[in-house]
Amino acid sequence: MSRPRIQILPHLAHAELVRRQEECQDPKTKNYWLTIQLLSQPHIPMTVEQVAEILGFSTDWVRKLAGRYNRLGPVRFIDSHQRRDKVYKTTWQSSEHTLETLFST
C-alpha cells in the first residue's frame, strides 16, 4: 500500500519557492528549496518517490524535509539546516586543532 501524497503547506507562493531556489548560493540549501518546489508544483506536484529519484535523496529524507518545512515554515526550515552545519564545522575545526596540537609536540 502506497503512502498518501505529501501536501506542502502554502507558506510561500510557488513562484517564491522557485526564486529562492534559483538565487540560493549554498548547494545543500538550493537542493532543499528544489525539493519543496517540486513537491508543491501547482498543477501536478511530484511524488516523494519521484523527487527522491531525481535529486538522489532517500524517500525518507524527502519526507523528513517536507515535514520540517511544513512544521517550521520557510525561515526556520533553512535556518535549522544552516545552524546545524555551523555547529558541525565548529566541532570539526576544534577537533582538527586538538589533533594538530597533539601531533606537533
A tleap script that builds the chain and sets N, CA, C and O, in Angstrom:
source leaprc.protein.ff14SB
mol = sequence {
  NMET SER ARG PRO ARG ILE GLN ILE LEU PRO
  HIE LEU ALA HIE ALA GLU LEU VAL ARG ARG
  GLN GLU GLU CYS GLN ASP PRO LYS THR LYS
  ASN TYR TRP LEU THR ILE GLN LEU LEU SER
  GLN PRO HIE ILE PRO MET THR VAL GLU GLN
  VAL ALA GLU ILE LEU GLY PHE SER THR ASP
  TRP VAL ARG LYS LEU ALA GLY ARG TYR ASN
  ARG LEU GLY PRO VAL ARG PHE ILE ASP SER
  HIE GLN ARG ARG ASP LYS VAL TYR LYS THR
  THR TRP GLN SER SER GLU HIE THR LEU GLU
  THR LEU PHE SER CTHR
}
set mol.1.N position { 0.838 -1.176 0.000 }
set mol.1.CA position { 0.000 0.000 0.000 }
set mol.1.C position { 0.890 1.249 0.000 }
set mol.1.O position { 1.785 1.371 0.837 }
set mol.2.N position { 0.654 2.148 -0.910 }
set mol.2.CA position { 1.481 3.344 -1.000 }
set mol.2.C position { 0.997 4.408 -0.021 }
set mol.2.O position { -0.162 4.428 0.392 }
set mol.3.N position { 1.919 5.281 0.329 }
set mol.3.CA position { 1.588 6.372 1.249 }
set mol.3.C position { 0.872 7.479 0.492 }
set mol.3.O position { 1.029 7.613 -0.722 }
set mol.4.N position { 0.083 8.273 1.214 }
set mol.4.CA position { -0.591 9.389 0.543 }
set mol.4.C position { 0.424 10.449 0.122 }
set mol.4.O position { 1.492 10.576 0.719 }
set mol.5.N position { 0.077 11.196 -0.902 }
set mol.5.CA position { 0.937 12.269 -1.397 }
set mol.5.C position { 1.129 13.315 -0.298 }
set mol.5.O position { 0.180 13.689 0.391 }
set mol.6.N position { 2.351 13.774 -0.148 }
set mol.6.CA position { 2.642 14.802 0.855 }
set mol.6.C position { 2.115 16.141 0.362 }
set mol.6.O position { 2.365 16.545 -0.774 }
set mol.7.N position { 1.392 16.809 1.221 }
set mol.7.CA position { 0.890 18.147 0.916 }
set mol.7.C position { 1.835 19.162 1.544 }
set mol.7.O position { 2.085 19.118 2.749 }
set mol.8.N position { 2.359 20.070 0.738 }
set mol.8.CA position { 3.222 21.125 1.240 }
set mol.8.C position { 2.339 22.317 1.605 }
set mol.8.O position { 1.553 22.800 0.791 }
set mol.9.N position { 2.486 22.778 2.840 }
set mol.9.CA position { 1.695 23.931 3.271 }
set mol.9.C position { 2.111 25.174 2.493 }
set mol.9.O position { 3.297 25.365 2.224 }
set mol.10.N position { 1.163 26.011 2.133 }
set mol.10.CA position { 1.466 27.180 1.299 }
set mol.10.C position { 2.058 28.351 2.099 }
set mol.10.O position { 1.499 29.448 2.120 }
set mol.11.N position { 3.202 28.095 2.758 }
set mol.11.CA position { 3.885 29.187 3.472 }
set mol.11.C position { 4.302 30.278 2.483 }
set mol.11.O position { 4.250 31.469 2.788 }
set mol.12.N position { 4.718 29.838 1.285 }
set mol.12.CA position { 5.150 30.751 0.222 }
set mol.12.C position { 4.469 30.356 -1.078 }
set mol.12.O position { 4.103 29.196 -1.270 }
set mol.13.N position { 4.304 31.323 -1.963 }
set mol.13.CA position { 3.785 31.020 -3.305 }
set mol.13.C position { 4.831 30.192 -4.057 }
set mol.13.O position { 6.027 30.294 -3.785 }
set mol.14.N position { 4.373 29.385 -4.991 }
set mol.14.CA position { 5.296 28.545 -5.755 }
set mol.14.C position { 6.355 29.389 -6.469 }
set mol.14.O position { 7.522 29.000 -6.520 }
set mol.15.N position { 5.963 30.524 -7.014 }
set mol.15.CA position { 6.923 31.408 -7.696 }
set mol.15.C position { 8.032 31.862 -6.748 }
set mol.15.O position { 9.181 32.009 -7.163 }
set mol.16.N position { 7.693 32.083 -5.486 }
set mol.16.CA position { 8.695 32.485 -4.492 }
set mol.16.C position { 9.633 31.320 -4.162 }
set mol.16.O position { 10.825 31.533 -3.944 }
set mol.17.N position { 9.111 30.105 -4.124 }
set mol.17.CA position { 9.957 28.928 -3.926 }
set mol.17.C position { 10.959 28.792 -5.070 }
set mol.17.O position { 12.136 28.505 -4.851 }
set mol.18.N position { 10.473 29.002 -6.293 }
set mol.18.CA position { 11.349 28.938 -7.470 }
set mol.18.C position { 12.433 30.006 -7.372 }
set mol.18.O position { 13.607 29.724 -7.613 }
set mol.19.N position { 12.049 31.225 -7.020 }
set mol.19.CA position { 13.003 32.327 -6.911 }
set mol.19.C position { 14.076 32.027 -5.863 }
set mol.19.O position { 15.264 32.229 -6.112 }
set mol.20.N position { 13.659 31.550 -4.702 }
set mol.20.CA position { 14.618 31.254 -3.635 }
set mol.20.C position { 15.584 30.148 -4.048 }
set mol.20.O position { 16.777 30.214 -3.749 }
set mol.21.N position { 15.073 29.148 -4.726 }
set mol.21.CA position { 15.936 28.056 -5.187 }
set mol.21.C position { 16.931 28.561 -6.219 }
set mol.21.O position { 18.109 28.210 -6.159 }
set mol.22.N position { 16.485 29.372 -7.155 }
set mol.22.CA position { 17.361 29.871 -8.214 }
set mol.22.C position { 18.418 30.838 -7.693 }
set mol.22.O position { 19.535 30.869 -8.210 }
set mol.23.N position { 18.079 31.627 -6.678 }
set mol.23.CA position { 19.014 32.622 -6.163 }
set mol.23.C position { 19.926 32.097 -5.062 }
set mol.23.O position { 20.870 32.779 -4.662 }
set mol.24.N position { 19.660 30.919 -4.579 }
set mol.24.CA position { 20.425 30.359 -3.475 }
set mol.24.C position { 21.858 30.033 -3.914 }
set mol.24.O position { 22.074 29.483 -4.994 }
set mol.25.N position { 22.815 30.375 -3.080 }
set mol.25.CA position { 24.231 30.133 -3.379 }
set mol.25.C position { 24.755 28.836 -2.767 }
set mol.25.O position { 25.694 28.241 -3.296 }
set mol.26.N position { 24.167 28.398 -1.675 }
set mol.26.CA position { 24.616 27.185 -0.990 }
set mol.26.C position { 24.018 25.955 -1.674 }
set mol.26.O position { 22.795 25.847 -1.766 }
set mol.27.N position { 24.846 25.029 -2.154 }
set mol.27.CA position { 24.324 23.857 -2.884 }
set mol.27.C position { 23.339 23.008 -2.079 }
set mol.27.O position { 22.331 22.557 -2.622 }
set mol.28.N position { 23.617 22.784 -0.797 }
set mol.28.CA position { 22.696 21.983 0.023 }
set mol.28.C position { 21.340 22.672 0.143 }
set mol.28.O position { 20.292 22.062 -0.070 }
set mol.29.N position { 21.387 23.945 0.486 }
set mol.29.CA position { 20.149 24.702 0.673 }
set mol.29.C position { 19.380 24.804 -0.634 }
set mol.29.O position { 18.150 24.756 -0.647 }
set mol.30.N position { 20.106 24.945 -1.725 }
set mol.30.CA position { 19.476 25.010 -3.054 }
set mol.30.C position { 18.670 23.730 -3.316 }
set mol.30.O position { 17.551 23.789 -3.827 }
set mol.31.N position { 19.244 22.583 -2.963 }
set mol.31.CA position { 18.538 21.309 -3.132 }
set mol.31.C position { 17.338 21.202 -2.205 }
set mol.31.O position { 16.328 20.603 -2.573 }
set mol.32.N position { 17.431 21.773 -1.011 }
set mol.32.CA position { 16.294 21.764 -0.099 }
set mol.32.C position { 15.134 22.547 -0.705 }
set mol.32.O position { 13.992 22.089 -0.702 }
set mol.33.N position { 15.446 23.745 -1.230 }
set mol.33.CA position { 14.395 24.557 -1.862 }
set mol.33.C position { 13.810 23.825 -3.069 }
set mol.33.O position { 12.597 23.840 -3.282 }
set mol.34.N position { 14.676 23.184 -3.859 }
set mol.34.CA position { 14.197 22.463 -5.045 }
set mol.34.C position { 13.265 21.321 -4.635 }
set mol.34.O position { 12.256 21.076 -5.296 }
set mol.35.N position { 13.594 20.634 -3.561 }
set mol.35.CA position { 12.739 19.546 -3.071 }
set mol.35.C position { 11.334 20.058 -2.771 }
set mol.35.O position { 10.345 19.472 -3.212 }
set mol.36.N position { 11.253 21.151 -2.021 }
set mol.36.CA position { 9.938 21.711 -1.663 }
set mol.36.C position { 9.223 22.234 -2.903 }
set mol.36.O position { 8.010 22.079 -3.045 }
set mol.37.N position { 9.983 22.848 -3.790 }
set mol.37.CA position { 9.407 23.374 -5.037 }
set mol.37.C position { 8.768 22.248 -5.857 }
set mol.37.O position { 7.647 22.396 -6.343 }
set mol.38.N position { 9.471 21.132 -6.011 }
set mol.38.CA position { 8.951 20.020 -6.814 }
set mol.38.C position { 7.725 19.373 -6.162 }
set mol.38.O position { 6.788 18.965 -6.849 }
set mol.39.N position { 7.744 19.284 -4.828 }
set mol.39.CA position { 6.603 18.693 -4.121 }
set mol.39.C position { 5.374 19.588 -4.123 }
set mol.39.O position { 4.263 19.124 -3.867 }
set mol.40.N position { 5.570 20.876 -4.414 }
set mol.40.CA position { 4.447 21.811 -4.334 }
set mol.40.C position { 4.064 22.429 -5.673 }
set mol.40.O position { 3.397 23.463 -5.707 }
set mol.41.N position { 4.475 21.813 -6.772 }
set mol.41.CA position { 4.104 22.353 -8.081 }
set mol.41.C position { 2.587 22.510 -8.149 }
set mol.41.O position { 1.845 21.612 -7.752 }
set mol.42.N position { 2.132 23.658 -8.656 }
set mol.42.CA position { 0.701 23.960 -8.612 }
set mol.42.C position { -0.212 22.981 -9.359 }
set mol.42.O position { -1.278 22.633 -8.853 }
set mol.43.N position { 0.180 22.542 -10.533 }
set mol.43.CA position { -0.738 21.720 -11.332 }
set mol.43.C position { -0.548 20.235 -11.094 }
set mol.43.O position { -1.520 19.507 -10.889 }
set mol.44.N position { 0.688 19.783 -11.120 }
set mol.44.CA position { 0.955 18.363 -10.921 }
set mol.44.C position { 2.171 18.224 -10.009 }
set mol.44.O position { 3.296 18.105 -10.494 }
set mol.45.N position { 1.956 18.236 -8.682 }
set mol.45.CA position { 3.088 18.069 -7.784 }
set mol.45.C position { 3.681 16.669 -7.923 }
set mol.45.O position { 2.966 15.694 -8.154 }
set mol.46.N position { 4.988 16.591 -7.778 }
set mol.46.CA position { 5.659 15.298 -7.870 }
set mol.46.C position { 5.441 14.510 -6.584 }
set mol.46.O position { 5.128 15.076 -5.537 }
set mol.47.N position { 5.608 13.220 -6.683 }
set mol.47.CA position { 5.526 12.364 -5.501 }
set mol.47.C position { 6.885 12.379 -4.801 }
set mol.47.O position { 7.894 12.794 -5.372 }
set mol.48.N position { 6.884 11.922 -3.563 }
set mol.48.CA position { 8.128 11.807 -2.800 }
set mol.48.C position { 9.113 10.910 -3.561 }
set mol.48.O position { 10.303 11.211 -3.645 }
set mol.49.N position { 8.610 9.831 -4.098 }
set mol.49.CA position { 9.464 8.883 -4.822 }
set mol.49.C position { 10.106 9.533 -6.052 }
set mol.49.O position { 11.289 9.321 -6.318 }
set mol.50.N position { 9.333 10.317 -6.796 }
set mol.50.CA position { 9.873 10.995 -7.979 }
set mol.50.C position { 10.963 11.995 -7.592 }
set mol.50.O position { 12.025 12.033 -8.213 }
set mol.51.N position { 10.698 12.798 -6.574 }
set mol.51.CA position { 11.667 13.805 -6.132 }
set mol.51.C position { 12.937 13.120 -5.624 }
set mol.51.O position { 14.046 13.546 -5.946 }
set mol.52.N position { 12.775 12.066 -4.838 }
set mol.52.CA position { 13.929 11.341 -4.308 }
set mol.52.C position { 14.795 10.796 -5.444 }
set mol.52.O position { 16.022 10.883 -5.394 }
set mol.53.N position { 14.155 10.239 -6.456 }
set mol.53.CA position { 14.902 9.672 -7.590 }
set mol.53.C position { 15.633 10.761 -8.368 }
set mol.53.O position { 16.797 10.585 -8.728 }
set mol.54.N position { 14.975 11.867 -8.629 }
set mol.54.CA position { 15.580 12.959 -9.401 }
set mol.54.C position { 16.773 13.571 -8.671 }
set mol.54.O position { 17.810 13.833 -9.281 }
set mol.55.N position { 16.626 13.797 -7.368 }
set mol.55.CA position { 17.658 14.507 -6.610 }
set mol.55.C position { 18.668 13.588 -5.933 }
set mol.55.O position { 19.664 14.058 -5.382 }
set mol.56.N position { 18.420 12.291 -5.969 }
set mol.56.CA position { 19.362 11.356 -5.358 }
set mol.56.C position { 19.256 11.291 -3.837 }
set mol.56.O position { 20.213 10.912 -3.162 }
set mol.57.N position { 18.093 11.661 -3.296 }
set mol.57.CA position { 17.841 11.564 -1.862 }
set mol.57.C position { 17.051 10.287 -1.604 }
set mol.57.O position { 16.472 9.707 -2.522 }
set mol.58.N position { 17.032 9.857 -0.348 }
set mol.58.CA position { 16.150 8.743 0.003 }
set mol.58.C position { 14.736 9.282 0.164 }
set mol.58.O position { 14.540 10.468 0.428 }
set mol.59.N position { 13.762 8.412 0.005 }
set mol.59.CA position { 12.377 8.850 0.175 }
set mol.59.C position { 12.136 9.294 1.610 }
set mol.59.O position { 11.364 10.222 1.854 }
set mol.60.N position { 12.792 8.639 2.559 }
set mol.60.CA position { 12.655 9.021 3.961 }
set mol.60.C position { 13.157 10.448 4.188 }
set mol.60.O position { 12.527 11.218 4.914 }
set mol.61.N position { 14.285 10.803 3.573 }
set mol.61.CA position { 14.842 12.150 3.726 }
set mol.61.C position { 13.901 13.200 3.124 }
set mol.61.O position { 13.702 14.263 3.713 }
set mol.62.N position { 13.328 12.909 1.968 }
set mol.62.CA position { 12.398 13.851 1.331 }
set mol.62.C position { 11.186 14.061 2.239 }
set mol.62.O position { 10.730 15.193 2.405 }
set mol.63.N position { 10.663 12.992 2.825 }
set mol.63.CA position { 9.524 13.112 3.738 }
set mol.63.C position { 9.885 13.961 4.962 }
set mol.63.O position { 9.102 14.811 5.386 }
set mol.64.N position { 11.078 13.724 5.526 }
set mol.64.CA position { 11.510 14.488 6.696 }
set mol.64.C position { 11.686 15.961 6.354 }
set mol.64.O position { 11.302 16.836 7.131 }
set mol.65.N position { 12.268 16.232 5.190 }
set mol.65.CA position { 12.475 17.616 4.761 }
set mol.65.C position { 11.128 18.323 4.571 }
set mol.65.O position { 10.947 19.460 5.007 }
set mol.66.N position { 10.196 17.642 3.921 }
set mol.66.CA position { 8.862 18.221 3.714 }
set mol.66.C position { 8.159 18.448 5.052 }
set mol.66.O position { 7.511 19.477 5.243 }
set mol.67.N position { 8.280 17.512 5.960 }
set mol.67.CA position { 7.678 17.661 7.275 }
set mol.67.C position { 8.278 18.835 8.036 }
set mol.67.O position { 7.566 19.584 8.704 }
set mol.68.N position { 9.598 18.988 7.930 }
set mol.68.CA position { 10.262 20.112 8.599 }
set mol.68.C position { 9.806 21.442 8.015 }
set mol.68.O position { 9.579 22.404 8.749 }
set mol.69.N position { 9.674 21.494 6.693 }
set mol.69.CA position { 9.190 22.721 6.036 }
set mol.69.C position { 7.764 23.037 6.508 }
set mol.69.O position { 7.463 24.176 6.865 }
set mol.70.N position { 6.904 22.036 6.506 }
set mol.70.CA position { 5.515 22.252 6.929 }
set mol.70.C position { 5.436 22.701 8.395 }
set mol.70.O position { 4.637 23.570 8.742 }
set mol.71.N position { 6.261 22.107 9.234 }
set mol.71.CA position { 6.237 22.399 10.674 }
set mol.71.C position { 6.881 23.739 11.019 }
set mol.71.O position { 6.346 24.491 11.834 }
set mol.72.N position { 8.036 24.047 10.401 }
set mol.72.CA position { 8.824 25.214 10.791 }
set mol.72.C position { 8.627 26.436 9.909 }
set mol.72.O position { 8.925 27.555 10.326 }
set mol.73.N position { 8.127 26.236 8.692 }
set mol.73.CA position { 7.998 27.360 7.759 }
set mol.73.C position { 9.320 27.619 7.055 }
set mol.73.O position { 10.332 27.002 7.389 }
set mol.74.N position { 9.323 28.514 6.095 }
set mol.74.CA position { 10.493 28.705 5.239 }
set mol.74.C position { 11.720 29.288 5.934 }
set mol.74.O position { 12.842 28.938 5.570 }
set mol.75.N position { 11.545 30.155 6.909 }
set mol.75.CA position { 12.707 30.770 7.547 }
set mol.75.C position { 13.410 29.789 8.472 }
set mol.75.O position { 14.619 29.586 8.365 }
set mol.76.N position { 12.668 29.191 9.363 }
set mol.76.CA position { 13.273 28.257 10.322 }
set mol.76.C position { 13.673 26.945 9.670 }
set mol.76.O position { 14.584 26.272 10.152 }
set mol.77.N position { 13.012 26.569 8.588 }
set mol.77.CA position { 13.347 25.362 7.823 }
set mol.77.C position { 14.792 25.447 7.344 }
set mol.77.O position { 15.548 24.489 7.506 }
set mol.78.N position { 15.187 26.566 6.763 }
set mol.78.CA position { 16.555 26.767 6.269 }
set mol.78.C position { 17.480 27.118 7.419 }
set mol.78.O position { 18.619 26.652 7.455 }
set mol.79.N position { 17.018 27.925 8.354 }
set mol.79.CA position { 17.836 28.348 9.479 }
set mol.79.C position { 18.334 27.159 10.286 }
set mol.79.O position { 19.485 27.150 10.724 }
set mol.80.N position { 17.485 26.155 10.490 }
set mol.80.CA position { 17.899 24.996 11.281 }
set mol.80.C position { 18.998 24.224 10.566 }
set mol.80.O position { 19.898 23.694 11.218 }
set mol.81.N position { 18.945 24.149 9.241 }
set mol.81.CA position { 19.984 23.485 8.451 }
set mol.81.C position { 21.308 24.241 8.565 }
set mol.81.O position { 22.353 23.623 8.768 }
set mol.82.N position { 21.276 25.562 8.439 }
set mol.82.CA position { 22.498 26.357 8.493 }
set mol.82.C position { 23.101 26.341 9.888 }
set mol.82.O position { 24.322 26.275 10.028 }
set mol.83.N position { 22.285 26.398 10.906 }
set mol.83.CA position { 22.769 26.357 12.286 }
set mol.83.C position { 23.447 25.019 12.560 }
set mol.83.O position { 24.510 24.982 13.180 }
set mol.84.N position { 22.854 23.933 12.112 }
set mol.84.CA position { 23.422 22.604 12.319 }
set mol.84.C position { 24.768 22.485 11.626 }
set mol.84.O position { 25.708 21.943 12.207 }
set mol.85.N position { 24.886 22.981 10.392 }
set mol.85.CA position { 26.150 22.928 9.672 }
set mol.85.C position { 27.222 23.746 10.378 }
set mol.85.O position { 28.388 23.352 10.405 }
set mol.86.N position { 26.836 24.882 10.950 }
set mol.86.CA position { 27.790 25.733 11.667 }
set mol.86.C position { 28.332 24.995 12.894 }
set mol.86.O position { 29.523 25.081 13.191 }
set mol.87.N position { 27.466 24.275 13.602 }
set mol.87.CA position { 27.895 23.515 14.781 }
set mol.87.C position { 28.866 22.418 14.356 }
set mol.87.O position { 29.900 22.233 14.999 }
set mol.88.N position { 28.553 21.686 13.283 }
set mol.88.CA position { 29.447 20.632 12.803 }
set mol.88.C position { 30.796 21.209 12.404 }
set mol.88.O position { 31.836 20.639 12.732 }
set mol.89.N position { 30.786 22.328 11.702 }
set mol.89.CA position { 32.023 22.956 11.247 }
set mol.89.C position { 32.879 23.382 12.439 }
set mol.89.O position { 34.089 23.154 12.444 }
set mol.90.N position { 32.265 23.994 13.440 }
set mol.90.CA position { 32.983 24.435 14.630 }
set mol.90.C position { 33.561 23.235 15.371 }
set mol.90.O position { 34.712 23.272 15.805 }
set mol.91.N position { 32.780 22.179 15.517 }
set mol.91.CA position { 33.247 20.972 16.194 }
set mol.91.C position { 34.410 20.365 15.434 }
set mol.91.O position { 35.396 19.949 16.042 }
set mol.92.N position { 34.311 20.309 14.112 }
set mol.92.CA position { 35.368 19.741 13.286 }
set mol.92.C position { 36.643 20.576 13.411 }
set mol.92.O position { 37.728 20.015 13.560 }
set mol.93.N position { 36.533 21.892 13.352 }
set mol.93.CA position { 37.708 22.756 13.465 }
set mol.93.C position { 38.361 22.603 14.833 }
set mol.93.O position { 39.588 22.600 14.934 }
set mol.94.N position { 37.561 22.477 15.878 }
set mol.94.CA position { 38.088 22.293 17.223 }
set mol.94.C position { 38.835 20.964 17.328 }
set mol.94.O position { 39.918 20.906 17.912 }
set mol.95.N position { 38.270 19.908 16.770 }
set mol.95.CA position { 38.911 18.589 16.779 }
set mol.95.C position { 40.200 18.619 15.977 }
set mol.95.O position { 41.207 18.043 16.386 }
set mol.96.N position { 40.166 19.290 14.839 }
set mol.96.CA position { 41.341 19.400 13.978 }
set mol.96.C position { 42.461 20.133 14.722 }
set mol.96.O position { 43.619 19.721 14.656 }
set mol.97.N position { 42.127 21.206 15.422 }
set mol.97.CA position { 43.098 21.979 16.186 }
set mol.97.C position { 43.713 21.117 17.298 }
set mol.97.O position { 44.922 21.163 17.524 }
set mol.98.N position { 42.879 20.335 17.987 }
set mol.98.CA position { 43.354 19.459 19.045 }
set mol.98.C position { 44.329 18.426 18.488 }
set mol.98.O position { 45.359 18.158 19.107 }
set mol.99.N position { 44.023 17.850 17.344 }
set mol.99.CA position { 44.915 16.868 16.722 }
set mol.99.C position { 46.246 17.494 16.323 }
set mol.99.O position { 47.308 16.906 16.526 }
set mol.100.N position { 46.173 18.699 15.748 }
set mol.100.CA position { 47.398 19.398 15.360 }
set mol.100.C position { 48.276 19.650 16.574 }
set mol.100.O position { 49.494 19.485 16.508 }
set mol.101.N position { 47.665 20.047 17.679 }
set mol.101.CA position { 48.407 20.313 18.913 }
set mol.101.C position { 49.061 19.043 19.429 }
set mol.101.O position { 50.223 19.064 19.837 }
set mol.102.N position { 48.324 17.936 19.415 }
set mol.102.CA position { 48.859 16.671 19.895 }
set mol.102.C position { 50.043 16.184 19.060 }
set mol.102.O position { 51.028 15.686 19.605 }
set mol.103.N position { 49.945 16.326 17.748 }
set mol.103.CA position { 50.971 15.790 16.866 }
set mol.103.C position { 52.115 16.767 16.591 }
set mol.103.O position { 53.117 16.379 15.991 }
set mol.104.N position { 51.988 18.000 17.010 }
set mol.104.CA position { 53.054 18.956 16.753 }
set mol.104.C position { 54.129 18.917 17.843 }
set mol.104.O position { 55.192 19.519 17.690 }
set mol.105.N position { 53.855 18.219 18.926 }
set mol.105.CA position { 54.847 18.161 20.005 }
set mol.105.C position { 55.772 16.994 19.876 }
set mol.105.O position { 56.659 16.813 20.710 }
savepdb mol mol.pdb
quit
